[in-house]
Amino acid sequence: MGVLENKTVVGFVPFGIHVNVEDGLGRQFIDYELLENSKGSLVEQGFHVIGAKEVISYKNQAAEALTLLMNEKADVLVLYSTTWMWASEIMWLAKSFNRPVILWSPATSRGWTNVGALEVHGALEEIGVEHKFIIGQFDDERTMKKIRAFCKAAKAKHRLQGTTLGLVGGRGMGETTGSADPSQWMMNFGIDIEHMDQMVVIQEAKAVDFPSVEKAYDEVKAKFDYIPALEGVMEKSIRLYIAMKKIYSERGFDMAAVKCYPELGDNYATPCLAQSLLADEGFTSACIGDLNTALTAQIMGNFTDVAVFSGDIQQVRYWENVVKIVCDGACPPSLAGKCKTCGVCSRGLPSEGAAGGMGVSAILKKGRCTLVHIARMKGRFTMHIAPGEVFEPDVADLDELLRDCGMPHWTHAYVKIDGNGEDFYQNQLGEFVCLAYGDIEEELVDFCNLADITPIITK
């Protein structure tokens, strides 16, 4: 994917009826300098901005703008108020666009911009066009944060349309909270769920020639502080990585969920290392066939520049508002912190994968983060959002802390959440949680509003 393809495409359409009309002081009603600065501020946010070359006053002009927006595959439409407007001339553009809309008016008295925006706001509500209405200046960070969050959420919603999740195997370990209704996914997100048997992966892994395995192993080795020799389960893990990467590409999967146990893990090897490496390459892959975790991570990937981590909420220390997350194999190595070496080791749990498997051993690096989990309550999607801070424990306490859960070699993440620990575990509907670095709460709430998801926030 190219740089431009990965940018949010913003359609910017200024509107107003008082074009080339002077006010009582002899000034142009429209503040064109403010208009250009406002448009430029969207470019400064890193968006690819397209749109009308003139202020739209009439339906025929709006029709030309709509054609441009659709041809350029805009993710979001920004309707920008420059002065008073006949709502009937512009509201059908937002209706026909059929994608997220921001109605933006600068907080200025000149031009009567707020009056025009309020009339359009009411018209859009009357015809059922959902939109975010914002009054504020281009140089006001509060205003731009709202616009930035909504535009990114719009992109995430738009880019899910027409994607495919590859379900390798089926539901793993009886996990009800990770199952899904394919029709509901298509209705809410435009995502198709395509099933593939685990045997396909095993056959493809066995067919990889050994020179390719050696080459991949050398490349993988450079990412870790230590790694086992290329033999036995380690070789099978590299083969799975090559096989999954090839299969996902050939089948056009945009994300995947893998039933790693019992069949795959008992008869060949668990795919933990493969999933770890793919995550660092930008491909979302969830454990034990957990579809909701895959969906959560895929959405979060739109709001962060680094890989998304997912794992079990192993302990909620509610008395100090700390959540300990432990993953039994999969972790993007790029997320490893400095208090412990990052390596590859045996999962070491034959009761859940008799054939064995290789996983990543690390402690996540410190930094601002957001914990997220999508679930369903009586058939309706919910999203639990919990902002917090990842911290790295003191080295002196490390051995005891890691031994606490009984699996010291598995990846650990320690998060001090902003909210109450008891609220957190009540709001969390399932064992898995996804962690993205950065404070992305506002983006996620906007996404929820666009995708008919109920946000549940612990803060």
Stockholm file with secondary structure:
# STOCKHOLM 1.0

chainA/1-459         MGVLENKTVVGFVPFGIHVNVEDGLGRQFIDYELLENSKGSLVEQGFHVIGAKEVISYKNQAAEALTLLMNEKADVLVLYSTTWMWASEIMWLAKSFNRPVILWSPATSRGWTNVGALEVHGALEEIGVEHKFIIGQFDDERTMKKIRAFCKAAKAKHRLQGTTLGLVGGRGMGETTGSADPSQWMMNFGIDIEHMDQMVVIQEAKAVDFPSVEKAYDEVKAKFDYIPALEGVMEKSIRLYIAMKKIYSERGFDMAAVKCYPELGDNYATPCLAQSLLADEGFTSACIGDLNTALTAQIMGNFTDVAVFSGDIQQVRYWENVVKIVCDGACPPSLAGKCKTCGVCSRGLPSEGAAGGMGVSAILKKGRCTLVHIARMKGRFTMHIAPGEVFEPDVADLDELLRDCGMPHWTHAYVKIDGNGEDFYQNQLGEFVCLAYGDIEEELVDFCNLADITPIITK
#=GR chainA/1-459 SS CCHHHHSCEEEEEEECSCTTCBCTTSSBSSCHHHHHHHHHHHHHTTCEEEECSSCBCSHHHHHHHHHHHHHTTCSEEEEEECSCCCGGGTHHHHHHHCSCEEEEECSCSGGGHHHHHHHHHHHHHHTTCCEEEEECCTTCHHHHHHHHHHHHHHHHHHHHTTCEEEEESSCCTTCGGGCCCHHHHHHHHCCEEEEECHHHHHHHHHHSCHHHHHHHHHHHHTTSSBCCCSSHHHHHHHHHHHHHHHHHHHHTCSEEEECIIIIIHHHTCBCHHHHHHHHHTTCEEEGGGCHHHHHHHHHHGGGCSSCCEEEEEEEEETTTTEEEEEESSCCCGGGBCSSSCCEEEECCCGGGCTTCBEEEECBBCCEEEEEEEEEEETTEEEEEEEEEEEECCCGGGHHHHHHTTSCTTSEEEEEEESSCHHHHHHHCCSSEEEEEESCCHHHHHHHHHHHTCEEEECC
#=GC SS_cons         CCHHHHSCEEEEEEECSCTTCBCTTSSBSSCHHHHHHHHHHHHHTTCEEEECSSCBCSHHHHHHHHHHHHHTTCSEEEEEECSCCCGGGTHHHHHHHCSCEEEEECSCSGGGHHHHHHHHHHHHHHTTCCEEEEECCTTCHHHHHHHHHHHHHHHHHHHHTTCEEEEESSCCTTCGGGCCCHHHHHHHHCCEEEEECHHHHHHHHHHSCHHHHHHHHHHHHTTSSBCCCSSHHHHHHHHHHHHHHHHHHHHTCSEEEECIIIIIHHHTCBCHHHHHHHHHTTCEEEGGGCHHHHHHHHHHGGGCSSCCEEEEEEEEETTTTEEEEEESSCCCGGGBCSSSCCEEEECCCGGGCTTCBEEEECBBCCEEEEEEEEEEETTEEEEEEEEEEEECCCGGGHHHHHHTTSCTTSEEEEEEESSCHHHHHHHCCSSEEEEEESCCHHHHHHHHHHHTCEEEECC
//
